[in-house]
Amino acid sequence: MDQASKHAHSEASVKIFLYVWFWLLALTGVEVFLGYEHLEVKLMLVLLMGLSVIKASLIISYFMHLRYERRSMALTLMPALVIVVTLMFMLFPDSFRLLQMRPR
């Protein structure tokens, strides 16, 4: 095991992982609760996407250990994040079109 790997694992303790896991569980509970609420579609999408981005950042930071990596490693992943977010916003109009095509 190299020095960087030992350093990363020494900084991440079980307590931190349990704390992050609890918040992921709580955010998932909020998402499920929002799924049963009758909110406007646009508001629901904004809330659920916002919560999903927060959850993804927690998972990437702690469970994929990027929080303890060098900054250059994280910066190499930023273009992929930008591409994914751009593609999601390009596909959102299709979801609204499908909602309008739904038989009533």
KACOR-V870732 format. One record per backbone hydrogen bond with DSSP energy under -1.0 kcal/mol. CO is the residue of the C=O (numbers start at 1). NH is the residue of the N-H. E is the energy in kcal/mol with one decimal. If there is no record, write none. Layout:
# KACOR-V870732
CO | NH | E
CO | NH | E
This chain:
# KACOR-V870732
2 | 6 | -2.0
3 | 7 | -2.3
4 | 8 | -2.2
5 | 9 | -2.2
6 | 10 | -1.8
7 | 11 | -1.5
8 | 12 | -1.3
13 | 17 | -2.0
14 | 18 | -2.6
15 | 19 | -2.1
16 | 20 | -2.6
17 | 21 | -2.6
18 | 22 | -2.5
19 | 23 | -1.9
20 | 24 | -2.4
21 | 25 | -2.4
22 | 26 | -2.6
23 | 27 | -2.7
24 | 28 | -2.0
25 | 29 | -2.2
26 | 30 | -2.1
27 | 31 | -2.2
28 | 32 | -2.5
29 | 33 | -2.5
30 | 34 | -2.7
31 | 35 | -1.6
37 | 39 | -1.2
40 | 44 | -2.7
41 | 45 | -2.6
42 | 46 | -2.2
43 | 47 | -2.6
44 | 48 | -2.8
45 | 49 | -2.6
46 | 50 | -2.3
47 | 51 | -2.4
48 | 52 | -2.1
49 | 53 | -2.3
50 | 54 | -1.9
51 | 55 | -2.5
52 | 56 | -2.7
53 | 57 | -2.3
54 | 58 | -2.0
55 | 59 | -2.5
56 | 60 | -2.8
57 | 61 | -2.5
58 | 62 | -2.6
59 | 64 | -1.5
60 | 66 | -1.6
61 | 67 | -2.5
70 | 74 | -1.3
71 | 75 | -2.4
72 | 76 | -1.3
77 | 81 | -1.7
78 | 82 | -2.5
79 | 83 | -2.3
80 | 84 | -2.5
81 | 85 | -2.5
82 | 86 | -2.4
83 | 87 | -2.6
84 | 88 | -2.3
85 | 89 | -2.2
86 | 90 | -1.7
87 | 91 | -1.6
88 | 92 | -1.2
91 | 95 | -1.3
92 | 96 | -1.7
93 | 97 | -2.1
94 | 98 | -2.5
95 | 99 | -1.7
96 | 100 | -1.8
97 | 101 | -1.4
